[in-house]
């Protein structure tokens, strides 16, 4: 058996092993009329800490496996050892097909609203924490080992006891590529067709489209370019 056939059989086995857990999660998070279609496909290597929240599938047509959680890998991850983590206490709005890589961690707080555009991808071992509001546009993708969060996860208070570091929304436009080890903290806005370089640390609003951001803090290092999508390549 060659390597290609072996990988196909291994992938098929992973989907089979995912069925029992996927059935439970669909029934737990979705209305019955949606759950029977199994739109959520959850790897058996996924650890769930809380499913008290709600998933809204805002899409005209449901498909089995529309949202894949914990399957995709890359050079930095190993499916055998990396466990995906879910802590969903708030609301997740999914507007199409989405994938969460193996070993990724997604946390939505009780008051958090996480919105994922069609073809959103969270890379393996990446961290996504939403306690207030995070919005991803169409075809936005996060590479491996990156961090996006709209909270500091601790409070800083002044002498009057007032909080000085409140949670702030994060907004990511369409067709945004976020490179590996990038950090996107609270209050960041990214315009559509932005490319974020590996290891970049963002701060504030980046409103100019078709730019490349790099550095700490990140600045524009190139203009007039954007990530080429698979659809564009196929149309050549």
VENHU-V423921 format. One record per helix or strand. SS is the DSSP state (A for helix, B for strand). FROM is the first residue (numbers start at 1). TO is the last residue. If there is no record, write none. Layout:
BEGIN
SS | FROM | TO
SS | FROM | TO
END
This chain:
BEGIN
A | 3 | 29
A | 32 | 35
B | 40 | 42
B | 46 | 50
B | 54 | 57
B | 67 | 69
B | 84 | 88
B | 91 | 94
B | 98 | 100
B | 105 | 108
B | 113 | 116
B | 120 | 122
B | 127 | 130
B | 133 | 136
B | 141 | 142
B | 147 | 149
B | 157 | 157
B | 163 | 163
B | 170 | 172
B | 177 | 178
B | 183 | 184
B | 189 | 190
B | 195 | 196
B | 201 | 202
B | 205 | 206
B | 211 | 216
B | 218 | 223
A | 230 | 234
END
